[in-house]
Amino acid sequence: MQRSVGLIFFGVFAIAGLGLGVVTLGGLARWFGGLGWQSVPATAEVLRIDEDRDSEGTSYRIECRYRYQFGAQEFVSDRVSFFDVGSSSDTYARTLHRELYAANEAGTMTCLVNPSDPSQAVLDGRIQSAMLGFTLLFLMSHGSVGVAGLAYLWATVPPRLDDGRYRLVSDHAGKRSSSIAMLGLHSVSLAMAVTIAISGIGAGQWGAIVPMVLAAVSAVVVYFCWRYVFEKQPSIGRLWLPDQDGKTMGLRLPWSAAEPIDLEIRWVLPPRDSEQTGVENIESPGESVQGRVLDQRIEFDASAPPSQWWDKAASESPTKVKLEMVGTIAGRGYQDSFTLTGDALAAVRPSPT
């Protein structure tokens, strides 16, 4: 139930953020496509500021119908900008209205026409760096919450039986998956923010400050996510607990494993209260295991919590224990941990003597 609620919650944020990202990207694509359009004289027939009031406030946009001639044919259009979205601020709408009104009265109004399709035209071909920056802000905020949350839930699943053996995902799976999602999202955001900022600066717009700040934020997020994914936690595994015979454990990695395999396993009982200070983990002595590759999975002799360690841990009435693994696989460093709870914990509990 909690997982379903989480999927819905983060899904709403992801849809909202990515939807605004599509709007921003679409506006940029149209603006780039219009850089080669031709300027021709135009005459406005209708020119006014449209105010749209609703429960969320008032949005302002320019409404204009104008005529222009391209070649021997006359056209009518009502498209004002490549970024035809309303704004809660009336500054842009009123400034543009004054400019267009003065130009129309003086007979100097022009529009940009697509030479490949003369029916397509816009009055204002400038980039709107401030508006694009604020839509990009929603992509970065709402989108980050949404994709990071969905990626975390997708990667973290409780222990489950697989052919009679409990399969566990790494404790780092959720954080690594979220970091990968954030890395992808903010790489795109960084590229968009830099493009908007440079274009806005070239147009002499103070609003370019907004995407400049967002570019800096995305760069920081990309840096830390990159470090976590490729340096701190470059790989995670899935662990199969011993089967009914209790002879072997299995480990599957996202990359093809090869020998030699040298791992050290340690059982750890964390404090019941993770916020409690001054309480140390109860750790078992490290146990070296030699693994072998079998059916695209590393198999090694089963490890069970040592009886003496378990007797000490049992006094804490543990509801979960961790299995930590550190070592090398085919010369590559590997460090991971897996949390056992419920039936998975019962499966490795030492038998009473």
N, C-alpha and C positions, 0 to 999 in steps of 0.2 A: 504493500500500500504506500509506504513512504517513498519507495523507488518510483512508483507511478506518479505521485504528486511532484516529486523532484523533476521527472521528465517533462511534465506539463509546465511547471514553473520555469525551468531553464529553456524549454522550447519556446515559450512566449517571448522571452528576452532575445533568444537567438533570431527568431523570425523578425522581431521589431528592428533589431540592430542590423541584421543582414539586409533587410528590406531597404532601410535607409542607405546602406552601403551601395546597393544596386542603383538607387536613385542618384547618388553622388557619382558613381562610376559612369552611369548613363549620360549624365550632364557633361562630364569631362569628355566622353567619347564624342558627343554631338559638337562640343566646342572645338575639339581638335579637327573634326571633320569639316567644320565651317571656316577653318583658317584660310582656305583657298577660294571662298565664295567671293563673288564680285559685288561691288557697291554700285547701286543705281538710284536715281531719284525716286522719291515716294511721296504720296499725298495722303494725309490722315483724314478719314471721314468721321470716325468716332475716336475720341481720346479722353479717357477719364480714369480715375482711381476707383477700383472696385473694393469695397470693404465687406468682408464676409464675417459675420458675428455668429458665434455659437457658444456652447457652454464652456469651452476652453479658452475663449477670448476672441480677439479680432485679428484677422489676417488681411494684409493689403497686397494688391497686385494691380498692374496696369492692364486696362482693357483698351485695345486699339484695333480698329479696322482700317486698313490702308490699301491704296492702289499703287501699283508700280508697273512699269513696262520693261520687258526684256525681249530684245529683238523686235519683232513686229507684233508681238502678242501682249495683251494687258492681263494682269493678274490681280486678285484680291486676296489678302492674307490677314490673319489676326494674331499671328505669332509674334511675340515681343522679344523673347530672349531664348537662348538655348537652355535656360534654367527656369522654365515656367512653373514655379512653385510660389505659393503665397508666403509672406513673411509677417511675423508678429510685430516687426518694426516698420513704421511707415517711411523711414528715412530714404531707402532706395527708391520706393515707389514715387514719392513726392519729388525727389531730385530728378529722376528720369522723366517724370511728367513735365516738369518745368523745361527740361532740355528739349524734349520732343515738341512741346507746345511752341516754344520759341522758334525752333527750326521749321516747324510746319507753317507758322505765320510768316516767316521770312522766305519761305520757298526753298529752303536748303535741306529739308529732311531727306535722308537716304536710308536704304535698307540693303542688307546683304542677301544675295540670291545665289542659290545653288545652280551653277551652269549646267550640271548634268540633269537637273530636274527643276526648271524655273518656277514651278508651283511652290517650291519650298523657299521661304524667306524669313528673316528675322530683322527687327529694328535695332536691337542692341546686341552687338557681337562680342562685347567684353566679358571676360571671365568674372564671376562673382565670388571672389576668394573668401569673403567673410561668411556668406551663406553656405558655401561648400564646406568651409571649415566647421561650422556648427552641425551640419548633417554628418560630417565625418566624426565629430565628437560623439554622436549617438551610436554610430557604428562601433567605435572603440569602447564605449562604456557598456551599452546594452549588449552589443555583440560579444564582448569579452566575457561578461557574466554568463551569457547563454551558451556559447560554444565550450567554454571551460567547464561549466557544470555538466553539460551533456557528455563531453568527453570523459569526465571523471566517472559519471555513472555508467557509461558504456564499458569502461575498463575494469571497474571494480565489481566483482560478482562474489557472492558467498561461496564457501566450499561446496562442491557437489560431487556426487558419485559418477564415476566414469569407468565402466567395465569392472565394477567392484572395488575401485580405488578412488579415494577422495582426491580431487584435483583442486589446487589452490592457485590463486594469482598472486603475484608479488605485491608486497605492501606499498611499493612505489609505483604500481601500475596506474593508479588514478592521477597522481601528481604528474607523472611523466606524460600521460595522455593529454592532460590539461595543458601542460607546457607546450606540447607539440601543436595543439590547436591554437594556443595563444601565439606561438611563433609564426604559424601560417597567417593568422588574422592580422597581426601587427606588422608583418612583412608587407602585406598588401596595403595596410593603412599608411605605413611609412612611405611607400612609393607614391601613393595618392597625395599624401600631405606635402611631400617635397615638390611634386608636380604643381599642385595648387599654389604653394607658397612662391615658387619661382615665377610662375605665370602672373600671380598677383603683384609681385614686386616689379616685374617688367611692365605692368600696366599702371604702376604708381599708386597702388591701393594700400591704404593703411590696414585694411582687413586681412592682408596677408600675414599679419602677426598671429592670427588664430591658427592657421595651418602650420606655421613655423613652430609654435609651442607644441602642437599635437605631434609633429614630426619628431621633436625631441623626446616626448613621452614614449612614442612607439619605439624609438631607437633604444631607449633604456629597457623596455619590456623585451624586445628582440634579443638584446645582449644577455640578460639574465636567463631567459628561456633557453637560448642557445647553449649557454654554459651548463645548465642543468641537464639538458637532453644529451649533449655530446661530450661533456666532460665529467660531471658529477655522477650521472646515472645513465651511461651510454647504452645499457642493455638491461632488460628484466626477463625473468623466466616464469614458467608455470611448473608447479611441483606436483608430482603424483606421490601420495603416501603409499606405504607398503600394502600389498594385496593381502588376501586372507592367509597366504602362506607366510607372510611377513618377512620375505627374504630381500626384496629390493625396493628402492625408491627411484623415481624417475624425474628428470629435469629437462624441459624443452625450452630452447632459446629462440629468439627471433632470427638468428643467423645460424648457418650450418656449423654444428660443433664438430670438433676433431680432437683426436688425442695428441699429446698427453693431457690428462685431466688430473688436476691436483686441487682438492677442495678441503677446507676445514669447516666442520659443522659445530655449532654451539647452540644449546637450548637456553632460552632466556625467559624469565618471568618478570614482566614489567610491573611497576607499582599499580595497585588497583585504581588509585586516583592519579591520573596523569599530571594533575596540577600540584600534587603534593611534593614539597621540597624536602631535601635531606634524606630521601628514601632511595636506595640504590636498587638496580636490577639484581635479581638472583640468577647468576649465570652458571652453567655447567662447564666443566673443562672442555677445551676444544678437542674434537675428534677428527683425525685426518682420514679421508676416504679417497680411494682411487676409482675413478669412474671409467666407463667404457661406452662407446657410441653404439646404440642398438636401435634400429628402426627410427632413425632421425631423432632419437632421444637419448640423453645421457642416462645410463643406468648405473647405480652404485649400491653397495650393500646398505641395507636398511639401518637407519639410526633411530634409536629409541632413547627417551630421556633416561639418564643413569638413575638407578634406584635411589642412591643417596641424595642426589640432587632433587629427585621427585619427592622424597620424604620431606625434605626441607621446604620445597615449594608447596606441597599439599597442605602444610599448616596455614597457608595463606588462602586456602579454598579458591584456587585459580579458576577463572572462567575463560582465560585465554593464555596461551604461551606463544613465544616466537621461536622460529627456527632460522638462525642466521647462517649464511654461507659466505665464505670468502676464499679466494684462491685464484688459480689460473686455469683457463681452458684454451688449449692450443696456443699457449703463450700470451693470451689476452687476459687482462685482469677482469675478475668478476666478483661483484659484491652484491648481495641481495638478502632479503628477509621475507618470511612468510608467517602469517598469524593463524594459529589453529584455535578454533572455538567449537563448542557444541559437539556433534558427533565426530567431527574430524579430530578433535582433541581426545575424545574417548578412544579413538582408533589407535592412538600411540601411547595411551596410558599404560604404564607397566602393570603387569598382573601381580596381585598381592601374593606374597610368598608365605 
